[in-house]
């Protein structure tokens, strides 16, 4: 490390905290933080479009290559813990052998790091020695390079452009709110008239007139307020229904790899950000607009009453705004950490609920509870950090507004005693307008902070909205008969990952029965996903019925497919609904036929509710074999032209498997099955063995010999 001495010339800049959205993109998030510190305008969404990261994550080599694309020279070095202070900061540290963090600063008692999973943390030397692997990456900007912009942000306009009727409803609410605020302005004048005209002159008749007129105004104000509140509530609900509905509709049409790289809890948390945006842009925009107008109007009236007193009020509000702006960066950072922690906790809880049976069998309830408690503690601590800053804001507001009142009352009383033309009624009216101005100005400041925090939620929603959905257009040219052809197809999950399949050629004729076998993890399921268009080849071409496999062609192809996958689940509902896959025009005769073909009909009729029996959560009311046969019936219900089975009979007893294999063998459709057991393999026209990223075809004459040697 001697060669590193004196190389840390970096000037003071702010290192951002960027949290990872995908399961294995900590390296990409670290690179985004470093690039931002070096002056490049980048975000995680933009980098994700440039760099392909698989579920295995990034290696040091991947990290340095990605940095090169951002005009940063990366240098990987091995150091001892005590040499960390000589690194060119910010640097990326290899952490716990499976993670990357950004080293922000080094102190005598530990490190400050930006963790893509947890946010900014202070780590003691003892904890760092347990986590740091000894490998670090320094980054240097190239001389003469320009500032890069690599962003994938989503604008509010694009997000809300699909909400119908928003402008009309917004104008209606603003009109009602404006009328309401004008009525509020009348109250200080009433107070001044009562004191200066009625009270000091002992004019009982005027007092009654003022009381009656302003009483009627109060009732009218209450009616307008109720109409405004209901309009605002209705507007918010309609906007939320459309916004969240459009978002979920977009989400359900995203490509399969997008879901494979994310935790369920995190996705649910991102959808929740839509409600925050909706609330801020329906209620918040109206309130901010009116607060601004009311603050300006009330401020102008204050200066008419007394410029000196008005300056006291304005300066105090400006001081409060400065406090809020000072605390905003910390509140935003803690809010982001809180959202991320909540997403991790929700994902852990969902996994625990799904794994109830193995937890009982393995006796790991206590350990799982301990893990959840640690994650929930992160959520609570994040809320506590936010609460600390909110308490500071509250104390500052109380102190500043309290001192403002004291100064105004004392100075106003002094002006009255000096007989300067400032009356008691004017002082009371001034205090009322001061309250209006202060409340509106403070409300405007709070809304401004909330609008700044919207960027956080917008970034989170952008992870969903930026991703292009699969096309809904269906090719009318493709006439599906069951023929598919792969030529020179290679596939890997990331740009630095080894090829799962390399240069394969496979042609399946209509009506053919093809069995795919091979060692576990060899790429059989991946090949099936390529044949279904769920993954796009890294290279090579796919033809469907002799035509190029366009997005519209894939859509039409899948309409003719029946599929039983390894990870298929039953949805909450009846057995009949699941077999028909919730077809709105459910055909019970077809349901019974499909159940008979799948050898599940006899089991169903023995149940008390027969086909109306509920399957439970994800099919928990059925045995494993029953669930698999219901899933097979689901695939057969639509009379597919192509039938795909991925270990579709693995949970069946031998007799049931043989019976179903006979049914499948006699079907006059294209059948492509992944199997290890002989029942299906023996009946196939061809066997394709996936081995070492390549395909080996075994002819029909060798099927029995292959089965005997394999089993």
Secondary structure by P-SEA (a helix, b strand, c coil): cccccccccccbbbbbbbbbccccaaaaaaaaaaaaaacccccaaaaaaacccccccccaaaaaaaaaaacbbbbbbbbcccccccccccbbbbcccccccccccccccccccccccccbbbbcaaaaaaccccbbbbbbbcccccccccccccccccccccccaaaaaaaaaaaaaaaaaaaaaaaaaaaaaaaccccccccaaaaaaaaaaaaaaaaaaaaaaaaaaaaaaaaaaaaaaaaaaaaaaaaaaccaaaaaaccaaaaaaaaaaaaaaaaaaaaaaaaaaaaaaaaaaaaaaaaaacaaaaaaaaaaaaaaaaaaaaaaaaaaaaaaaaaaaaaaaaaaaaaaaaaaaaaaaacaaaaaaaaaaaaaaaaaaaaaaaaaaaaaaaaaaaaaaaaaaaaaaaaaaaaaaacccccaaaaaaaaaaaaaaaaaaaaaaaaaaaaaaaaaaaaaaaaaaacccccccccccccccbbbbbcbbbbbccccccccccbbbbbbcccbbbbbbccccccaaaaaaaaaccccccccccccccccccaaaaaaaaaabbbbccccccccccaaaaaacccccccaaaaaaaaaaacaaaaaaacccccccccccccccccaaaaaaaaaaaaacccccbbbbccccccccaaaaaaaaaaaaacccbbbbbcccccccccccbbbbbcccbbbbbcccaaaaaaaaac
